Amino acid sequence: MKIGIVGSGNMGGGLGKIWAKAGHQVIFSYSRDEDKLYQLAVSAGENAKVGTLGEAVSESDVVMLAVWVPSLEEVFRATGSLDDKIIITCVSGLQPDFTGQTVGIATDLQISVAETIQQFAPKAKVVEAFNITFAEVIAADSRQFGSDRPSIFYCGDDVVAKKVVADLIEECGYEAVDAGELLVARSLETLATAWVQFAVTSKLFPNLGLKALRR
């Protein structure tokens, strides 16, 4: 599969490296440091390369979007058509110091970031995922916590796109848990905010994973 990474920082870059080493063709793009972008592609191996934002989108089937909210408009102006692309978003309203959006369920007047992305790209297949994990866990040699795999909740409206994303989640060493339609991103993003803030205030960050248990 061809995967474009838009936002090749710790999160996007880490996921891209895993997928490239799993055999996918990965294009890294949109980094504040061009030298680090090329170093990232080299470290990811022969299946990875660097491209422009437009190339990362046009040459890929799946787009991993891992940027800050204020960058969204700039990104969507530069990407070109996203029609029929699968967009995985872990975009968060949190700031680097873990302040930002307040904890609370969004109302009809306050849609999720994922729904906002769907509005930017109405013909794309948007799936929320990877917002309840940390880049440090992704960068580790394994996602295992002892004998347990942490869970990644994902949601979206397109069944085929969700299956693709579930497989990519599993390839990263997580357990993929279907959380429902894209509307659920409002709750997932709220949960992610609470999860990050709990991890920091409990001083367990970043060595913490979330596990969905089933009877």
PyMOL commands that set and color helices and strands:
alter all, ss='L'
color gray80, all
select helices_A, chain A and resi 10-21+34-44+53-58+69-78+113-120+135-139+159-171+182-201
alter helices_A, ss='H'
color red, helices_A
select strands_A, chain A and resi 2-6+25-29+48-50+62-65+86-89+125-128+151-156+175-178
alter strands_A, ss='S'
color yellow, strands_A
deselect
rebuild
show_as cartoon
